[in-house]
Amino acid sequence: MPNIVLKFGGSSLSDSNKIFFVAEKIISLEKKYSSNAVCVLSAPADITDNLIKASLKFSKNPREQDALTSLGEQISVSLMAMALEKLSRKAISFNSWQLPIRGKGPFGNGEIKDISTEKIYSALNEKKTVLITGYQAINEKGEIITLGRGGSDLSAVTMAKHIKADKCFLFSDVKGVFSANPTIVPEAIKLPYISYDEIIALSESGTEVRQLKAIEYAKKHKIKVNLAGTVEKDEGTLISERNSGRILSCISISHLKQRSIISLIGPNIQSNTTFSNSLKNLAQKYTIKIYSIQQGKNKININVPKEQGRDLLLKIHREFINLIN
């Protein structure tokens, strides 16, 4: 049978009802794709932050802090294994040191070097769902190192490479990648496809869609990744070499003192002079002052007065995304 990797974020694991919901989803996806599931889990919501907060009362020790903050994921995988067994599905959990998952780099911001898959394949051959702690690895001294904020994403895409997974899903409370933040632009659309480079450009603009290291790793090894909502039934947004097929894929906004920076993301957007001229005409039409326009790979940044930023974002979205949708 083929293998799939399913990663679930902490907001999907914050109480027993959600854990059972995810357990049922795992079983459903194994059936849907006729696949063995290797599941990478984050710590239940807020646990890692609470552990970090607790450590602030004591001496600053990166080694011990990584040992401490790795505990949350162990809670998730153990409870999920018991939830699956309650649903009559055989399962087994592994911590990073049990496989092992070998890493390198500093405490708090490590990387994965290698994953030993022998125990994983042995469990899969026994028809068990495999549950693995995300966010962590062990270094050459056998010490636990964590992989930075959002590190379970890196755990999942690295796992997908090592077990040659057919699919890699990153599930969270976000349904996928949208053309803009739906809380700012209610008519924002979910994109079925987006490229690695577009996601990287979006992350560099300050929008944290997924851990940047994980997307860069996926790009390097050509691992297709689906960003999807835990409670949704569709496959969300597929991140791969295939771009969105639009001149403008998505828009984000950030603020710096008295200015707003509107970031426009799209394949080869920087070389499209017609689009650039259309932007200037749009701003002129609505008397929006543009301080500067900076072009980069797959990205254009427009610097405007802070009080006009949201208005310009909405008008650009309406003109260049909604009208062509």
Secondary structure, DSSP 8 states (H G I E B T S, - for coil): --EEEEEE-GGGGSSHHHHHHHHHHHHHHHHHTT-EEEEEE---TTHHHHHHHHHTTS---HHHHHHHHTHHHHHHHHHHHHHHHHTT--EEEE-TTTTTEEEES-TTS-EEEEE--HHHHHHHHTT-EEEEE-SEEE-TTS-EEE--TTHHHHHHHHHHHHTT-SEEEEEESS-S-BSS-TTT-TT--B-SEEEHHHHHHHHHTT--SS-HHHHHHHHHHT--EEEEETT-SS--EEEESS--SSS--EEEEEEETTEEEEEEE-TTGGG-HHHHHHHHHHHHHTT----EEEEETTEEEEEEEHHHHHHHHHHHHHHHTGGG-
